[in-house]
Amino acid sequence: HTAGRRRDAAVLLGWGRNTLTRKIKELGMKVDGGDDDEADEG
């Protein structure tokens, strides 16, 4: 549904993109390298 875009996934969940990114890291989930939001992360 979001084609790997964290920003779009976060909107669907009602979360901010940083919250989604934090949850992914906390859960130790692997993420494909093609995420267009990666560059926004500092």
MDAnalysis code that builds the backbone (N, CA, C; Angstrom):
import MDAnalysis as mda
import numpy as np

u = mda.Universe.empty(126, n_residues=42, atom_resindex=np.repeat(np.arange(42), 3), trajectory=True)
u.add_TopologyAttr("name", ["N", "CA", "C"] * 42)
u.add_TopologyAttr("resid", np.arange(1, 43))
u.add_TopologyAttr("resname", ["HIS", "THR", "ALA", "GLY", "ARG", "ARG", "ARG", "ASP", "ALA", "ALA", "VAL", "LEU", "LEU", "GLY", "TRP", "GLY", "ARG", "ASN", "THR", "LEU", "THR", "ARG", "LYS", "ILE", "LYS", "GLU", "LEU", "GLY", "MET", "LYS", "VAL", "ASP", "GLY", "GLY", "ASP", "ASP", "ASP", "GLU", "ALA", "ASP", "GLU", "GLY"])
u.atoms.positions = np.array([
    [0.800, -1.205, 0.000],
    [0.000, 0.000, 0.000],
    [0.840, 1.266, 0.000],
    [2.020, 1.209, 0.609],
    [2.842, 2.421, 0.685],
    [4.119, 2.311, -0.131],
    [4.344, 1.176, -0.760],
    [5.542, 0.952, -1.580],
    [6.822, 1.224, -0.795],
    [6.800, 0.952, 0.507],
    [7.994, 1.112, 1.328],
    [8.246, 2.518, 1.844],
    [7.337, 3.428, 1.584],
    [7.526, 4.811, 2.042],
    [7.070, 4.944, 3.488],
    [8.018, 5.198, 4.381],
    [7.701, 5.312, 5.812],
    [6.746, 6.450, 6.095],
    [6.914, 7.540, 5.411],
    [6.041, 8.700, 5.624],
    [4.581, 8.305, 5.378],
    [4.321, 7.606, 4.281],
    [2.955, 7.195, 3.957],
    [2.442, 6.150, 4.947],
    [3.309, 5.223, 5.349],
    [2.918, 4.208, 6.334],
    [2.571, 4.869, 7.666],
    [3.371, 5.850, 8.064],
    [3.120, 6.550, 9.323],
    [1.777, 7.265, 9.292],
    [1.444, 7.879, 8.170],
    [0.156, 8.564, 8.040],
    [-0.986, 7.566, 8.213],
    [-0.869, 6.398, 7.590],
    [-1.912, 5.376, 7.718],
    [-2.085, 4.921, 9.166],
    [-0.984, 4.892, 9.916],
    [-1.025, 4.466, 11.311],
    [-1.425, 5.593, 12.268],
    [-1.416, 6.823, 11.769],
    [-1.709, 7.961, 12.635],
    [-0.510, 8.353, 13.485],
    [0.696, 7.989, 13.026],
    [1.940, 8.285, 13.732],
    [2.755, 9.284, 12.925],
    [3.777, 9.874, 13.574],
    [4.769, 10.649, 12.862],
    [5.806, 9.705, 12.262],
    [6.514, 10.178, 11.237],
    [7.523, 9.339, 10.587],
    [8.626, 8.940, 11.553],
    [9.023, 9.854, 12.437],
    [10.081, 9.520, 13.393],
    [9.634, 8.448, 14.379],
    [8.356, 8.471, 14.760],
    [7.831, 7.434, 15.652],
    [7.896, 6.083, 14.960],
    [7.488, 6.026, 13.698],
    [7.545, 4.772, 12.945],
    [8.983, 4.276, 12.839],
    [9.909, 5.176, 12.533],
    [11.318, 4.799, 12.428],
    [11.835, 4.262, 13.757],
    [11.475, 4.903, 14.860],
    [11.899, 4.444, 16.183],
    [11.339, 3.061, 16.488],
    [10.070, 2.842, 16.192],
    [9.452, 1.535, 16.442],
    [10.127, 0.444, 15.620],
    [10.453, 0.738, 14.377],
    [11.143, -0.231, 13.519],
    [12.477, -0.614, 14.145],
    [13.219, 0.383, 14.629],
    [14.513, 0.109, 15.268],
    [14.340, -0.658, 16.569],
    [13.352, -0.273, 17.389],
    [13.115, -0.951, 18.669],
    [12.785, -2.423, 18.468],
    [12.043, -2.726, 17.413],
    [11.636, -4.100, 17.142],
    [12.695, -4.888, 16.377],
    [13.766, -4.210, 15.958],
    [14.840, -4.877, 15.233],
    [14.420, -5.353, 13.855],
    [13.469, -4.652, 13.257],
    [12.973, -5.047, 11.938],
    [13.975, -4.674, 10.861],
    [14.090, -5.533, 9.864],
    [14.930, -5.224, 8.714],
    [14.106, -4.408, 7.730],
    [14.762, -3.416, 7.119],
    [14.094, -2.545, 6.163],
    [14.873, -2.597, 4.865],
    [14.172, -2.758, 3.747],
    [14.830, -2.737, 2.447],
    [15.505, -1.388, 2.243],
    [16.623, -1.378, 1.533],
    [17.413, -0.170, 1.358],
    [16.797, 0.897, 0.487],
    [15.681, 0.638, -0.169],
    [15.112, 1.586, -1.103],
    [14.194, 2.623, -0.506],
    [14.198, 2.808, 0.783],
    [13.270, 3.728, 1.433],
    [13.643, 5.174, 1.128],
    [12.735, 5.911, 0.484],
    [13.046, 7.287, 0.099],
    [13.092, 8.237, 1.281],
    [12.690, 7.808, 2.464],
    [12.725, 8.664, 3.644],
    [14.057, 8.580, 4.384],
    [14.928, 7.664, 4.019],
    [16.204, 7.477, 4.715],
    [17.007, 8.769, 4.784],
    [17.049, 9.534, 3.704],
    [17.877, 10.733, 3.657],
    [17.419, 11.789, 4.657],
    [16.169, 11.746, 5.071],
    [15.636, 12.732, 5.999],
    [16.068, 12.495, 7.439],
    [16.757, 11.393, 7.715],
    [17.008, 10.969, 9.089],
    [18.335, 11.408, 9.675],
    [18.832, 12.574, 9.355],
    [19.938, 13.080, 10.086],
    [21.260, 12.729, 9.675],
])
